[in-house]
Amino acid sequence: MKIGIVGPADRAVAWEKHLRPHKSVSEIAISANLEGIGDVDACLMLDKTEHRLHHLLEAVKIGYHTYLISPLPTDSKMVEKVYHAAQESNVLLQFSHWPTMAPASKWMAKKVSKPSFIQVVRGLIHSEYIESGHDFNYYWIDELAFCLRWISGAVHHIDLKTVEFASNKLYALHMFLRFDSGATSNIYINTASDKNNHHRLAANNNYLLDCNVHDQTVRVGEEHDNKHLYFKRQSFDATKAAELSGMEFLKSIQMNRPTIYNGYHLLELTKTIEKIKKRLARV
C-alpha cells in the first residue's frame, strides 16, 4: 500500500517511523496538504484545526481510507455527513481516541468484552488544568467516548450533577449512565483536586479490572474456588499507543473490517453529547 501523511513535517516524520516497519507499506508520501500526497491507498491526517472534518470529508470524497489524528471532533452535523459519505464510498475511517487505543485499554477490552459496570475517576490539580489548554468538556467527553465504545449500546438514562459558581464555570461533574443492556457507567471529573489521579474500573461476572491510567497498570481481580478475590497485575507501555494505532488502521484496510474507533462510534458519541449538553444547560 502507498500511504499519505498530511500535516506538519515534524509530526509527519514521527508517524512515518511508526508505519515504515509494516510489511504492507510500500511507499509513504508526506505533504502539508491533501493535494500534495498524490495517488495513495490511504492517508493519515494530522489535523487539529477547526476545519478538520471538512478536510476529512475531502479525503473521503477522493476515496482515501483515512485516519484522523486529532482531538475527537464533535460537530454532530458534520460528523453525520462524513459518516454517510464514508459509507457510500466504502471508505474506512479511524479516529484517534487514545483512551480506547491505549495498550492497557485494548487488553482490558479483550479480557472483558462486555462490561456490566464502568467507573471513571479523574482528578486534576487546578493549576495544571488551567495550563493544559483543554476546556472542561474535553475531559468528560473523552471518558464518555471510552464508556460508549466499550459497553457498545444505547444510553437510555442520564443523571448529572455539577459544581459551578457565579462564573458558571464547571469545576466538577458526576455523570451516571444506564444503557439498554442494563450496564451502567459512572464518570467523575474534578478539576480542583489536590493531586492528579486517573482510574478506570470495569467489571463483569468474572473479572474486576482496575486501571491506573497514568502508569498504565491494571489490577485484575478474580474469584478462586475458595470464593476469595485474588489480584494479579499487568503493566503496559503507553508509548506504544501511536504505533499500535497505526498498525490497527492498516490491518483494518487489509482485512476490510471496521477500525477500532470509527465513524459509527463517533456518530453515537455526538448524539449522546447533545443529550448531555441539553441536560447541562438545565442543571
Number of C-alpha atoms within 10 A of each C-alpha: 15 16 27 26 28 23 20 15 14 8 12 21 13 12 17 19 11 17 19 14 10 13 8 14 13 10 12 17 17 21 17 15 14 19 11 13 18 13 13 17 14 25 24 25 26 21 18 15 11 10 10 18 20 14 16 24 20 16 21 24 14 13 18 25 26 26 25 25 19 16 16 19 19 17 14 18 12 15 23 18 14 23 23 14 17 23 14 11 15 14 21 24 28 25 25 20 23 20 17 23 22 22 23 23 22 17 15 23 17 9 17 20 15 18 25 18 19 23 19 23 16 20 19 18 15 17 12 13 18 13 8 9 9 10 12 18 13 13 15 22 19 17 23 20 22 24 27 20 21 19 22 17 17 14 19 12 11 16 13 14 14 17 13 13 9 5 6 8 12 16 16 19 19 17 19 15 21 19 18 11 14 12 18 20 22 20 21 20 24 25 22 16 17 12 11 16 15 16 17 21 19 23 21 16 12 11 18 25 23 21 24 17 18 11 13 17 20 25 17 20 18 16 14 9 6 6 8 9 13 12 13 10 12 12 14 16 12 17 10 13 20 19 15 16 25 19 15 16 25 22 16 17 19 11 8 12 11 17 21 20 22 19 22 19 19 24 22 20 23 22 15 20 19 14 12 17 12 10 14 14 7 7 11
